[in-house]
Amino acid sequence: MVAALLILLSALSLSFVAVWVAAVLDRRRNGTTSRENERGWPTGEHYLIGFVTNFFDTLGIGSFAPTTSLFRLRRLVPDDLIPGTLNVGHTPPVVAQALIFIVIIAVDPWTLVLLIAAAVAGAWFGAGIVAGLSRRRIQIGMGLALLVAAGLMVMTQFGWFPPGGDTLGLTGARLGIGLAGSVVMGALMTLGVGFYAPCMILISLLGMNPKVAFPIMMGACAFLMPVAGMRFVRKGRYSLRPALGLAIGGVPGVLIAVYIVRSLELGTVRWLVVGVVLYTAVSMLSAAARTLAAEASALPEV
């Protein structure tokens, strides 16, 4: 079953790449690549962000919240295109993580497959909703999502996660709860809420060994992100050059983290990320408030 899962993941990944390439070529043929971020190759900064965020993602920091913060601080991607850029650009590095962790960490195959399927279903519906939202609503949603991400990082720092158990699979009611949780986490992933910390909490609360969160988390992301990413690509709701930089720069970061570095003292790094993420969340919500005020002032008086 694990071998079949890996084959299916490889096929899905190739389909994602084919859809992405075809969409880019089609937009260029039709002359619709008018945005600056859709012309030319990524910059060195784009590659570096992909490398650094995916390096630390592999070690347990997460990539969505730090990437969002860097994009906003450096003004690299418009707010309304950030969710799509994250889902499209981080897909290849996450697929690399999944192929590695599914092989090296044991987990009950049925539990793995079912939780991944539930997350993909959540991502499919979530991406369709997010891709149609206005900039103000995306700013509000991502601002709140970043606050949640910062809170989960603080919980990690203080060791407030439940300790978990030693089982490698779920059955009965616990499996049902796990499936429901995966659907929700998959939907939120498309908005920019990372999968790592929520998955770790859910797995631990259900009495599983916390280590199995890695293949479940990486596997779920590797399946749901191509699904969500294809919807963003088809709607053109992402920035091409930053996304390509994340993809190309991220894969080497994953391989170095897994096979060379393996572990680091990440406490100081997490506190730095928490501070940056909180700042970004506040700035995102402030931007949404300014947009709302501008829209209100533009309304005609009655």
C-alpha positions as CSV (number, residue, x, y, z in Angstrom):
1,M,0.0,0.0,0.0
2,V,2.9,2.4,0.8
3,A,4.4,1.6,-2.6
4,A,1.1,2.4,-4.3
5,L,0.9,5.6,-2.3
6,L,4.3,6.7,-3.5
7,I,3.5,5.9,-7.1
8,L,0.2,7.9,-6.9
9,L,2.1,10.8,-5.3
10,S,4.7,10.8,-8.1
11,A,1.9,10.7,-10.7
12,L,0.0,13.6,-9.1
13,S,3.2,15.6,-8.8
14,L,3.9,15.1,-12.5
15,S,0.3,16.1,-13.3
16,F,0.8,19.3,-11.3
17,V,4.0,20.2,-13.1
18,A,2.3,19.5,-16.5
19,V,-0.7,21.8,-15.6
20,W,1.6,24.5,-14.3
21,V,3.8,24.5,-17.4
22,A,0.8,24.4,-19.8
23,A,-0.9,27.3,-18.0
24,V,2.3,29.4,-18.1
25,L,2.8,28.8,-21.8
26,D,-0.8,29.4,-22.5
27,R,-0.8,32.8,-20.7
28,R,2.4,33.8,-22.5
29,R,1.0,32.9,-25.9
30,N,-2.2,34.8,-25.2
31,G,-0.3,37.8,-23.9
32,T,-1.9,37.8,-20.5
33,T,1.4,37.8,-18.4
34,S,1.1,41.5,-17.7
35,R,2.1,41.4,-14.0
36,E,5.8,41.9,-13.3
37,N,6.0,38.7,-11.2
38,E,5.0,36.6,-14.3
39,R,7.9,37.8,-16.5
40,G,11.4,36.3,-16.5
41,W,13.1,34.0,-14.1
42,P,13.1,34.3,-10.3
43,T,15.5,36.6,-8.5
44,G,18.2,35.4,-6.1
45,E,16.0,36.6,-3.3
46,H,13.1,34.3,-4.4
47,Y,15.5,31.3,-4.5
48,L,16.9,32.1,-1.1
49,I,13.4,32.4,0.5
50,G,12.6,29.0,-1.0
51,F,15.8,27.4,0.3
52,V,15.6,28.8,3.9
53,T,11.9,28.3,4.5
54,N,11.9,24.7,3.2
55,F,15.1,23.9,5.1
56,F,13.5,24.9,8.4
57,D,10.2,23.4,7.4
58,T,11.9,20.0,7.1
59,L,13.3,20.5,10.6
60,G,9.8,21.4,12.1
61,I,9.5,25.2,11.9
62,G,6.9,25.3,9.1
63,S,7.2,27.2,5.8
64,F,3.9,29.0,5.2
65,A,4.0,31.6,8.0
66,P,7.7,32.5,7.5
67,T,7.2,32.8,3.7
68,T,4.2,35.0,4.1
69,S,6.1,37.3,6.5
70,L,9.0,37.5,4.1
71,F,6.8,38.2,1.1
72,R,5.1,41.0,2.9
73,L,8.2,42.5,4.5
74,R,9.9,42.6,1.2
75,R,6.8,43.5,-0.8
76,L,7.4,40.6,-3.2
77,V,3.8,39.4,-3.7
78,P,0.4,41.2,-3.5
79,D,-1.6,40.1,-0.5
80,D,-4.4,38.6,-2.5
81,L,-1.9,36.4,-4.4
82,I,0.1,35.1,-1.4
83,P,-2.1,32.0,-0.7
84,G,-1.8,30.8,-4.3
85,T,1.9,31.5,-4.4
86,L,2.5,29.5,-1.2
87,N,0.5,26.5,-2.4
88,V,2.0,26.5,-5.9
89,G,5.6,27.2,-5.0
90,H,6.0,25.0,-1.9
91,T,4.6,21.9,-3.7
92,P,7.8,20.4,-5.1
93,P,9.8,20.8,-1.9
94,V,6.9,19.3,0.2
95,V,6.6,16.4,-2.3
96,A,10.4,15.7,-1.7
97,Q,9.8,15.7,2.1
98,A,6.9,13.3,1.7
99,L,8.7,10.8,-0.4
100,I,11.5,10.7,2.2
101,F,9.5,10.6,5.4
102,I,6.9,8.1,4.2
103,V,9.7,5.7,3.6
104,I,11.8,6.2,6.8
105,I,9.1,6.5,9.5
106,A,6.6,3.7,10.1
107,V,2.9,4.4,10.3
108,D,-0.3,2.3,9.8
109,P,-0.9,2.4,6.0
110,W,-4.7,2.7,6.2
111,T,-4.5,5.6,8.7
112,L,-1.9,7.3,6.5
113,V,-4.0,6.9,3.4
114,L,-7.3,7.9,4.9
115,L,-6.0,11.0,6.7
116,I,-4.2,12.1,3.5
117,A,-7.4,11.6,1.5
118,A,-9.4,13.7,4.0
119,A,-6.9,16.5,3.8
120,V,-6.9,16.6,0.0
121,A,-10.7,16.9,0.1
122,G,-10.5,19.8,2.4
123,A,-7.9,21.5,0.2
124,W,-9.9,21.1,-2.9
125,F,-12.9,22.9,-1.4
126,G,-10.7,25.4,0.4
127,A,-8.7,26.4,-2.7
128,G,-11.9,27.0,-4.7
129,I,-13.2,29.4,-2.0
130,V,-9.9,31.2,-1.3
131,A,-9.2,31.7,-5.1
132,G,-12.5,33.6,-5.4
133,L,-12.0,35.9,-2.3
134,S,-11.4,39.6,-2.5
135,R,-8.1,41.1,-1.4
136,R,-9.7,42.5,1.9
137,R,-11.1,39.1,2.8
138,I,-7.8,37.4,2.1
139,Q,-6.0,40.0,4.2
140,I,-8.4,39.3,7.1
141,G,-8.2,35.6,6.7
142,M,-4.4,35.5,6.5
143,G,-4.0,37.9,9.4
144,L,-6.1,35.6,11.6
145,A,-4.3,32.5,10.2
146,L,-0.9,34.0,11.1
147,L,-2.1,34.8,14.6
148,V,-3.1,31.1,15.0
149,A,0.3,30.0,13.6
150,A,2.1,32.2,16.0
151,G,0.1,30.8,18.9
152,L,0.9,27.3,17.9
153,M,4.6,28.2,17.7
154,V,4.5,29.6,21.2
155,M,2.9,26.3,22.3
156,T,5.7,24.4,20.7
157,Q,8.3,26.6,22.5
158,F,6.7,26.0,26.0
159,G,6.1,22.3,25.3
160,W,2.3,22.7,25.7
161,F,1.5,20.0,23.1
162,P,-0.1,16.8,24.6
163,P,2.6,14.1,25.0
164,G,0.8,11.6,22.8
165,G,1.0,7.8,23.0
166,D,2.8,5.0,21.2
167,T,0.2,3.7,18.7
168,L,0.9,3.9,14.9
169,G,-2.7,3.9,13.7
170,L,-6.3,4.9,14.4
171,T,-9.6,3.0,14.5
172,G,-13.2,3.6,15.3
173,A,-14.2,6.9,16.8
174,R,-10.6,8.1,16.9
175,L,-10.2,7.5,13.2
176,G,-13.4,9.5,12.6
177,I,-12.1,12.5,14.6
178,G,-8.8,12.3,12.8
179,L,-10.6,12.4,9.4
180,A,-12.7,15.4,10.4
181,G,-9.6,17.2,11.7
182,S,-7.7,16.5,8.4
183,V,-10.5,17.9,6.3
184,V,-10.4,21.2,8.3
185,M,-6.6,21.4,8.3
186,G,-6.6,20.8,4.6
187,A,-9.0,23.6,4.0
188,L,-7.1,26.0,6.2
189,M,-3.8,25.1,4.5
190,T,-5.0,26.8,1.4
191,L,-5.3,30.1,3.3
192,G,-1.8,29.9,4.8
193,V,-2.2,28.0,8.1
194,G,0.6,25.6,8.2
195,F,-0.2,21.9,8.6
196,Y,2.7,20.9,11.0
197,A,1.6,22.2,14.4
198,P,-2.2,21.4,14.0
199,C,-1.3,17.9,12.8
200,M,1.1,17.3,15.7
201,I,-1.6,18.4,18.2
202,L,-4.3,16.2,16.6
203,I,-2.0,13.1,16.4
204,S,-0.9,13.5,20.0
205,L,-4.5,14.1,21.3
206,L,-5.6,10.9,19.5
207,G,-2.9,8.9,21.4
208,M,-0.5,8.3,18.5
209,N,3.3,8.5,18.5
210,P,4.2,12.1,17.7
211,K,6.8,10.9,15.2
212,V,4.1,9.6,12.9
213,A,2.9,13.2,12.4
214,F,5.8,13.6,10.0
215,P,4.8,11.1,7.3
216,I,1.1,12.0,7.8
217,M,1.8,15.8,7.7
218,M,4.2,15.6,4.8
219,G,2.1,13.1,2.9
220,A,-1.1,15.1,3.3
221,C,0.6,18.3,2.2
222,A,2.3,16.6,-0.7
223,F,-1.1,15.4,-2.0
224,L,-3.3,18.4,-1.1
225,M,-0.9,21.1,-2.3
226,P,-0.8,19.9,-5.9
227,V,-4.6,19.7,-5.9
228,A,-5.0,23.2,-4.4
229,G,-2.1,24.5,-6.5
230,M,-3.7,23.4,-9.8
231,R,-6.8,25.4,-8.9
232,F,-4.8,28.5,-8.2
233,V,-2.8,28.0,-11.4
234,R,-5.9,27.7,-13.5
235,K,-7.4,30.8,-12.0
236,G,-4.1,32.7,-12.3
237,R,-4.3,33.6,-8.6
238,Y,-0.5,33.4,-7.8
239,S,2.8,35.1,-8.7
240,L,4.9,33.1,-11.0
241,R,8.4,34.2,-10.3
242,P,8.3,34.0,-6.5
243,A,6.5,30.6,-6.8
244,L,9.1,29.3,-9.1
245,G,11.8,30.5,-6.8
246,L,10.2,28.7,-3.9
247,A,10.0,25.5,-5.9
248,I,13.6,25.5,-7.3
249,G,15.3,26.9,-4.1
250,G,13.2,24.7,-1.8
251,V,14.2,21.2,-2.9
252,P,17.9,21.6,-2.1
253,G,16.9,23.0,1.3
254,V,14.9,19.9,2.0
255,L,17.7,17.5,1.0
256,I,20.3,19.3,3.0
257,A,18.1,19.4,6.1
258,V,17.3,15.6,5.9
259,Y,20.6,14.1,4.8
260,I,23.3,16.6,6.1
261,V,22.0,18.7,9.0
262,R,19.3,16.4,10.4
263,S,18.7,18.5,13.6
264,L,19.4,21.9,15.0
265,E,18.8,23.8,18.2
266,L,15.7,25.7,16.9
267,G,14.4,27.5,20.0
268,T,15.9,30.9,19.2
269,V,14.9,30.6,15.5
270,R,11.3,29.8,16.5
271,W,11.1,32.9,18.8
272,L,12.4,35.0,15.9
273,V,9.8,33.5,13.6
274,V,7.0,34.2,16.2
275,G,8.0,37.8,16.3
276,V,8.0,38.3,12.6
277,V,4.8,36.4,12.1
278,L,3.0,38.5,14.7
279,Y,4.2,41.7,13.1
280,T,3.0,40.4,9.7
281,A,-0.4,39.4,11.1
282,V,-1.0,42.8,12.6
283,S,0.1,44.5,9.4
284,M,-2.2,42.3,7.3
285,L,-5.2,43.1,9.5
286,S,-4.3,46.8,9.5
287,A,-4.2,46.7,5.7
288,A,-7.6,45.1,5.6
289,A,-9.0,47.8,7.9
290,R,-7.6,50.5,5.7
291,T,-9.1,48.8,2.6
292,L,-12.5,48.7,4.4
293,A,-12.2,52.3,5.4
294,A,-11.4,53.3,1.8
295,E,-14.3,51.4,0.5
296,A,-16.7,53.0,3.0
297,S,-15.5,56.5,2.2
298,A,-16.1,55.8,-1.5
299,L,-19.7,54.9,-1.0
300,P,-22.2,57.7,-2.0
301,E,-24.0,59.4,0.8
302,V,-27.6,58.6,1.2
